[in-house]
């Protein structure tokens, strides 16, 4: 009887050892995969964008520990040292509810830039980088900006291909080709990085820059959906590595990883969108130096912006 009990105990011990050995092996393989993919992303970015990704930025202190406010800036440098900001988005993320508020600012807004005369809003980045653009938005709209992320359009293409190798699904409302480097046909389809960038930048239709800003918001929404699909989780390590070189930000890689995992852990991320100027809150004008500009009703836009940025 004692021999049978002893035999059963030995079998349980052997099974336990096998289980823990397999678990340890799986952890080692998983860690190895993450490391290799992460380094692959870093190498990919270093080959194309050797500049240091971490940047100095005078971000505001958080007034709410559960909300992260990030200024997203898209630039088309074309190899030049200084460039204007082509895309300006303010993203407010409530980490408790996983809700996101996204505000796009039209680049032709005629703005009071601190230390300079009035120029188009996108000129602030050219004159003083992310800090001056942040100061301009703070002065006009009293926005609290905690962090910044800057991406060149060519790098955006590559990030999309890393994050979603099988493409990102969008609905193209009509044929598009003028000045975007690709030809897109009307209809719902999956676009690669270059095509998605062309979709986001197209402005030669009746809606002009307003339609372009709307498509930029649609692009972020579509990317979010693709990124949160279970099939694309395996791409996270390489994406995190690529972000280190392709995106300039004051966020450390640990902070970027926490944000990415926090968004995934929270389930579906809901994004609400707003464009400044708002409807009936602007008019077109002409400035001798800046050309065609958008004059905004600051009071009306500020009111709608403040109402929009309140999380329920």
N, C-alpha and C positions, 0 to 999 in steps of 0.2 A: 504493500500500500504506500509506504514512504517512498519507494523507488518510483512509483507512478507519479506521485506529486512532484518529486525532484525532476523527473523528465519533463513534466508540463512546465515547470518553472524555467528550465533551461531553454525550452522552445520559445517561451514568451520573451526571455532575455535576448535570444537570437533574433526574433522578429523585431524587438525594440531596437537592437543595434543596427539591423538592416534599414529600418525606417529612418533612424537618425543619420545614418551614412548617406542614404539617398537624399534626405533633406539638406544635409551639408553640401552634397554634390550639386544639388539644384541651386543653392544659394551661391556657390562658387561660380557656376556656369552663368547664372543671372547677373552676378556682379561683373563677371568678365565681359558679358555682352554689353552691359551698360557702359563700361569703361571704353571698350573698343569703339562703340557707336558714338560716344561722346567725343573721343579723340578724333574720330573720322569727321565729325561736324566741325571741330576746331580747325583741323587741317584744311578742310574745304574752304572755310572762311578766310583763313590766313593766306591761302593762295590767291584769293581775289581781293581781300580787304586787309592788308597788313597793319593798318592803323589800330591803335589801342582802343578797345571798345568802351572801357570805363571812362566816364567823363565827369568833370566837376560841374555841379549844378547847385545853385542856391535855392533848394526846395523849401517850401513853407512847412512849418511844424503842423502836425495833424491836430485838428480841432476835434475829430472823432476817431478814436482808435480802430473802429470797425470799418472805416471808409478810406480807400486809397484813391487819390486823384492823380492821374497821369496825363501828361501832355504828349501826344503822339505827333511827330513832325515828319513829313515825307518830303524829301528834297530830290531834285534832278540836277546833280552837280556836274555831270558830263565831264568829269576830270578837273573841274575848276575848284580852286581852294575855297572860294566863297560863293554861295548861291542863295536864292530866295526860297522860302518854304512854299512848296506847291500844295501841300496838304497839312491842315492844322486841325487836330481833333483833341477834345478834352474828354477823357474817360474817367468816370467816377464809379468805383466798384464797391458795393456793399458786401463785405466778406461774410456777414451773418446770413443774409438772405440769398446771396449769389446773384443779385440783380445788378445790372450795369446801365448807367446812363451815359450816352455818347452824344457829344455836341460838336458839330462841324462848323468851323468859321470860314466864311467866304474870303478868299485871298484878296479880293479887290475892295474890301471894306476900308474906307478912308479913316485912318486911325491917328490919334495923337500918340506919337512914339516918344517916350521919356528921353529928354536930352536932344531931341531933333524936331524938325518941323513935321507937319502932317504928311504922311505917305500912305500908300497901300499897306495893309496889315502884313502881307508877306515880306515887305521890305525890312521889318524889324529883325528878322532872323539874319538877313544879309548884313545889317549894320552891327548887330551885337550878339548874334547866336541865340541859343535857347534861352539864356537868362534875360535878354532884352525882350524877346517875344513874350516870355512869361510875365515880365514887368508891365508890358503893354496891355496884356489881357487882364492883369490884376488892376491896373489903373482904370480901364474902361468898364470891366464887368465884375470887379471885386472877386475874382476866382482864386481859390486856394489850390495851388499846384504843389504836390509833394514830390513827384518824380517826373523825369522826362525820358523819352525814347526817340531817337532819330534814326531813320533808315533811308538810305539812298534807293531810288527806284530799281536800279540794276540788282541791288542786293535783295530787294523785296521779291523779285522773280525767283531767285535761288532759294530763299526761305520757304516760299510756297511749295516749290518742288521737293523740299526736304520734309515739310510738314504733311503734305498730301501728295505723295508720288503718283497717285492715280487720278489726280486732278480735283478741281473744286467745281461743284455744280452751281451754275447760275442760269438765269433766263435772260438772254440777249433780246431786247425789245425790237431791234431792227438791225439790218446789216450795218457793220461798222468797219472802217478801214483808214479813214483820213488821218494822217499824222500820228498813228499809234503803232506802226511797225508790224501789224498783223491784220489779217482779214477775218472778221467774225460774221457769221451768218445768223439770221434771226432764229430764235428757238432756245429751248432748254438743253444745256449741254455741259460737259465737264471741260474746264479750261486748265491748261498748265500755267506756270508762273508768268511767262511772257504774255500769254493771251489774257490772263486775268488782269495784269497791269494795264494792258491796252483797253480792256473793258472799263476799268476804273478811271482811265484818263480821257476817254473820248468826250468831246464837248461840241462837236459840229452837228448839232440838231437844234430844234426849236427851243429846247430848254437851256441850251448853252452851259454856263458854269454851274447853274443850279442843278441841272440834270447830272452833271459830272459829280458834284458833291453827293447827290443821292446814290449814284452808282458806287462811290467810294464807301458809303455806309453799307450798301448791299454786299460789297466785297468783304468787309469785316464780318458781317453777319454770316455769310456763306463759309468763310474761313473758320469761324467759330464752330459752326455745325460740323464741318469736316474734321476739325482738330479733336473734337470731343467724341468722335466715333470710336468704339472699342478697337476696331481694326487699325486705327492710327496711333494707339498708345505706344506701340513698339517704336514709333519714330521719335518719341520724346527725347531720349538721350542724345541722338544726333542733332535734333532741333536745338536743344539747350546748348550744345557745343557750337553750332553754327551762329546762334544768337550772340555769342561772345565776340565775334568779329564782324558780323553783318549789321548789328544794331549797336549804336552808341547810346549808352545810358548811364545814369548814376546808380542804377540798381545793380547790386552784386549778383553773381550767378546763383548764390544761395537764395537771395530774395526772388529772383526770377523763377527758380524751381518751386519755391513755396507758393508763389502766385499761380503757377501752372497747375500744381497738384491741388491747390485749394479750389480752383475753378472746377477741376475734374471731380474732386471729392464731393463738391456741392451739388452735383448733378447738372441738369440743363441750365445753362446761363441765359437769363432773359435780358435782351438788350432793347432799351428804349432809345429813340433817336430824335434829335432836334437839329435844325440848321439855323445859324445866325447869319444874316438877318431873318427874322420871322416874316410871315405873310403880312402885307400892309404895313411893314415896319421899316421901309427903305425907299429910296428912289435913286435913279442913276444920274450922275452929274459928270462934269468934265473939269479936270484940273490942268492948268497949263504945263505942269511938270510931270504929273503922274498919268495923264491921259484919262481914260474912262474909269470912274470910281463909283463905289456904292456908298452913298450917304445914308446913315441909319438913324432911326428914331431911337436914341439911346435909352430913354425912359421906358418905352414900350418893350424893347428887346431885353432890357435888364429885368423887367417884371416877369416876362414869360420865361426867361432863363432861370430866375430864382424859383419860380413855381415848379419848373420842370425838374430841378435838381433835388427836390425834396423826396426822400425815400418814404414810401407808405409804411 
